[in-house]
Amino acid sequence: MPEETSGELRCDLLVFDLDGTLIDSEQDLAASVNATLAFLGREQLPPHRIAEFIGDGAAMLVRRALEATGGMDEVAFAQAIPFFLDYYRAHNLDFTYVYPGVISELRKIRAAAPSLPMAILTNKPYRPSRVICSGLGLSEFFFANYGGDSFPTKKPDPEGMQALMEEASRMLGRPVSPQRTVLVGDSHVDVATARNAGVLCLGCSYGLAPQKLREAGPDAMVDSPTKWLDALQALLP
């Protein structure tokens, strides 16, 4: 029996952040950061502290961890970043999971708007992003999965959103309207990305940076993935 939907969804393009929006990756990221710090002979950090550093890509995550444990210097960073990337590549699915309700809500959105292009835009490097999405059954919903190294710039630069809007326009055979394009994310970085691209932002307060998200002021906010469709329909009447 098909899932019940709440009616039509008048959206041209729906783009999702990954960490803190679709998946809870905090434990694996924290373990990878702490393994990197141990490799450098530095103190470990509590996972909730590391969570505050997530959102601007792997390089910035490592830089912030170094700054918090004795200071950032280029020699330490040059040793840390390849170690972190190798460790995380080997352990990115140890404990990471899809938030409850994500899969069922994506299916509801697909049922409400069968031709709606959906994509992922994350500051995580694109290879682990694609491995994680494939391993957790998310890939089928998205026509594109772009990471922090897919373009010369990362979020909050609008380059990635603009590229997705161009691709979606070709898929639909008509221009995508920025007023009917929504970025779904859990951080102030996502809000700034949406603003810079001239699109709407749906904030997810259950993610990694709820306070910074609220301060950034997304166009709407939900406390569960199960509320995405209703919030989108209210945002796009």
Secondary structure as a PSIPRED ss2 file (coil, helix, strand):
# PSIPRED VFORMAT (PSIPRED V4.0)

   1 M C   1.000  0.000  0.000
   2 P C   1.000  0.000  0.000
   3 E C   1.000  0.000  0.000
   4 E C   1.000  0.000  0.000
   5 T C   1.000  0.000  0.000
   6 S C   1.000  0.000  0.000
   7 G C   1.000  0.000  0.000
   8 E C   1.000  0.000  0.000
   9 L C   1.000  0.000  0.000
  10 R C   1.000  0.000  0.000
  11 C C   1.000  0.000  0.000
  12 D C   1.000  0.000  0.000
  13 L E   0.000  0.000  1.000
  14 L E   0.000  0.000  1.000
  15 V E   0.000  0.000  1.000
  16 F E   0.000  0.000  1.000
  17 D C   1.000  0.000  0.000
  18 L C   1.000  0.000  0.000
  19 D E   0.000  0.000  1.000
  20 G C   1.000  0.000  0.000
  21 T C   1.000  0.000  0.000
  22 L C   1.000  0.000  0.000
  23 I E   0.000  0.000  1.000
  24 D E   0.000  0.000  1.000
  25 S C   1.000  0.000  0.000
  26 E H   0.000  1.000  0.000
  27 Q H   0.000  1.000  0.000
  28 D H   0.000  1.000  0.000
  29 L H   0.000  1.000  0.000
  30 A H   0.000  1.000  0.000
  31 A H   0.000  1.000  0.000
  32 S H   0.000  1.000  0.000
  33 V H   0.000  1.000  0.000
  34 N H   0.000  1.000  0.000
  35 A H   0.000  1.000  0.000
  36 T H   0.000  1.000  0.000
  37 L H   0.000  1.000  0.000
  38 A H   0.000  1.000  0.000
  39 F H   0.000  1.000  0.000
  40 L C   1.000  0.000  0.000
  41 G C   1.000  0.000  0.000
  42 R C   1.000  0.000  0.000
  43 E C   1.000  0.000  0.000
  44 Q C   1.000  0.000  0.000
  45 L C   1.000  0.000  0.000
  46 P C   1.000  0.000  0.000
  47 P H   0.000  1.000  0.000
  48 H H   0.000  1.000  0.000
  49 R H   0.000  1.000  0.000
  50 I H   0.000  1.000  0.000
  51 A H   0.000  1.000  0.000
  52 E C   1.000  0.000  0.000
  53 F C   1.000  0.000  0.000
  54 I C   1.000  0.000  0.000
  55 G C   1.000  0.000  0.000
  56 D C   1.000  0.000  0.000
  57 G C   1.000  0.000  0.000
  58 A H   0.000  1.000  0.000
  59 A H   0.000  1.000  0.000
  60 M H   0.000  1.000  0.000
  61 L H   0.000  1.000  0.000
  62 V H   0.000  1.000  0.000
  63 R H   0.000  1.000  0.000
  64 R H   0.000  1.000  0.000
  65 A H   0.000  1.000  0.000
  66 L H   0.000  1.000  0.000
  67 E H   0.000  1.000  0.000
  68 A C   1.000  0.000  0.000
  69 T C   1.000  0.000  0.000
  70 G C   1.000  0.000  0.000
  71 G C   1.000  0.000  0.000
  72 M C   1.000  0.000  0.000
  73 D C   1.000  0.000  0.000
  74 E H   0.000  1.000  0.000
  75 V H   0.000  1.000  0.000
  76 A H   0.000  1.000  0.000
  77 F H   0.000  1.000  0.000
  78 A H   0.000  1.000  0.000
  79 Q H   0.000  1.000  0.000
  80 A H   0.000  1.000  0.000
  81 I H   0.000  1.000  0.000
  82 P H   0.000  1.000  0.000
  83 F H   0.000  1.000  0.000
  84 F H   0.000  1.000  0.000
  85 L H   0.000  1.000  0.000
  86 D H   0.000  1.000  0.000
  87 Y H   0.000  1.000  0.000
  88 Y H   0.000  1.000  0.000
  89 R H   0.000  1.000  0.000
  90 A H   0.000  1.000  0.000
  91 H H   0.000  1.000  0.000
  92 N C   1.000  0.000  0.000
  93 L C   1.000  0.000  0.000
  94 D C   1.000  0.000  0.000
  95 F C   1.000  0.000  0.000
  96 T C   1.000  0.000  0.000
  97 Y E   0.000  0.000  1.000
  98 V E   0.000  0.000  1.000
  99 Y C   1.000  0.000  0.000
 100 P C   1.000  0.000  0.000
 101 G C   1.000  0.000  0.000
 102 V H   0.000  1.000  0.000
 103 I H   0.000  1.000  0.000
 104 S H   0.000  1.000  0.000
 105 E H   0.000  1.000  0.000
 106 L H   0.000  1.000  0.000
 107 R H   0.000  1.000  0.000
 108 K H   0.000  1.000  0.000
 109 I H   0.000  1.000  0.000
 110 R H   0.000  1.000  0.000
 111 A H   0.000  1.000  0.000
 112 A H   0.000  1.000  0.000
 113 A C   1.000  0.000  0.000
 114 P C   1.000  0.000  0.000
 115 S C   1.000  0.000  0.000
 116 L C   1.000  0.000  0.000
 117 P C   1.000  0.000  0.000
 118 M E   0.000  0.000  1.000
 119 A E   0.000  0.000  1.000
 120 I E   0.000  0.000  1.000
 121 L E   0.000  0.000  1.000
 122 T C   1.000  0.000  0.000
 123 N C   1.000  0.000  0.000
 124 K C   1.000  0.000  0.000
 125 P C   1.000  0.000  0.000
 126 Y H   0.000  1.000  0.000
 127 R H   0.000  1.000  0.000
 128 P H   0.000  1.000  0.000
 129 S H   0.000  1.000  0.000
 130 R H   0.000  1.000  0.000
 131 V H   0.000  1.000  0.000
 132 I H   0.000  1.000  0.000
 133 C H   0.000  1.000  0.000
 134 S H   0.000  1.000  0.000
 135 G H   0.000  1.000  0.000
 136 L C   1.000  0.000  0.000
 137 G C   1.000  0.000  0.000
 138 L C   1.000  0.000  0.000
 139 S H   0.000  1.000  0.000
 140 E H   0.000  1.000  0.000
 141 F H   0.000  1.000  0.000
 142 F C   1.000  0.000  0.000
 143 F C   1.000  0.000  0.000
 144 A E   0.000  0.000  1.000
 145 N E   0.000  0.000  1.000
 146 Y E   0.000  0.000  1.000
 147 G C   1.000  0.000  0.000
 148 G C   1.000  0.000  0.000
 149 D C   1.000  0.000  0.000
 150 S C   1.000  0.000  0.000
 151 F C   1.000  0.000  0.000
 152 P C   1.000  0.000  0.000
 153 T C   1.000  0.000  0.000
 154 K C   1.000  0.000  0.000
 155 K C   1.000  0.000  0.000
 156 P C   1.000  0.000  0.000
 157 D C   1.000  0.000  0.000
 158 P C   1.000  0.000  0.000
 159 E H   0.000  1.000  0.000
 160 G H   0.000  1.000  0.000
 161 M H   0.000  1.000  0.000
 162 Q H   0.000  1.000  0.000
 163 A H   0.000  1.000  0.000
 164 L H   0.000  1.000  0.000
 165 M H   0.000  1.000  0.000
 166 E H   0.000  1.000  0.000
 167 E H   0.000  1.000  0.000
 168 A H   0.000  1.000  0.000
 169 S H   0.000  1.000  0.000
 170 R H   0.000  1.000  0.000
 171 M H   0.000  1.000  0.000
 172 L H   0.000  1.000  0.000
 173 G C   1.000  0.000  0.000
 174 R C   1.000  0.000  0.000
 175 P C   1.000  0.000  0.000
 176 V C   1.000  0.000  0.000
 177 S C   1.000  0.000  0.000
 178 P H   0.000  1.000  0.000
 179 Q H   0.000  1.000  0.000
 180 R H   0.000  1.000  0.000
 181 T E   0.000  0.000  1.000
 182 V E   0.000  0.000  1.000
 183 L E   0.000  0.000  1.000
 184 V E   0.000  0.000  1.000
 185 G E   0.000  0.000  1.000
 186 D C   1.000  0.000  0.000
 187 S C   1.000  0.000  0.000
 188 H H   0.000  1.000  0.000
 189 V H   0.000  1.000  0.000
 190 D H   0.000  1.000  0.000
 191 V H   0.000  1.000  0.000
 192 A H   0.000  1.000  0.000
 193 T H   0.000  1.000  0.000
 194 A H   0.000  1.000  0.000
 195 R H   0.000  1.000  0.000
 196 N H   0.000  1.000  0.000
 197 A H   0.000  1.000  0.000
 198 G C   1.000  0.000  0.000
 199 V C   1.000  0.000  0.000
 200 L E   0.000  0.000  1.000
 201 C E   0.000  0.000  1.000
 202 L E   0.000  0.000  1.000
 203 G E   0.000  0.000  1.000
 204 C E   0.000  0.000  1.000
 205 S C   1.000  0.000  0.000
 206 Y C   1.000  0.000  0.000
 207 G C   1.000  0.000  0.000
 208 L C   1.000  0.000  0.000
 209 A C   1.000  0.000  0.000
 210 P H   0.000  1.000  0.000
 211 Q H   0.000  1.000  0.000
 212 K H   0.000  1.000  0.000
 213 L H   0.000  1.000  0.000
 214 R H   0.000  1.000  0.000
 215 E H   0.000  1.000  0.000
 216 A H   0.000  1.000  0.000
 217 G C   1.000  0.000  0.000
 218 P C   1.000  0.000  0.000
 219 D C   1.000  0.000  0.000
 220 A E   0.000  0.000  1.000
 221 M E   0.000  0.000  1.000
 222 V E   0.000  0.000  1.000
 223 D C   1.000  0.000  0.000
 224 S C   1.000  0.000  0.000
 225 P H   0.000  1.000  0.000
 226 T H   0.000  1.000  0.000
 227 K H   0.000  1.000  0.000
 228 W H   0.000  1.000  0.000
 229 L H   0.000  1.000  0.000
 230 D H   0.000  1.000  0.000
 231 A H   0.000  1.000  0.000
 232 L H   0.000  1.000  0.000
 233 Q H   0.000  1.000  0.000
 234 A H   0.000  1.000  0.000
 235 L H   0.000  1.000  0.000
 236 L C   1.000  0.000  0.000
 237 P C   1.000  0.000  0.000
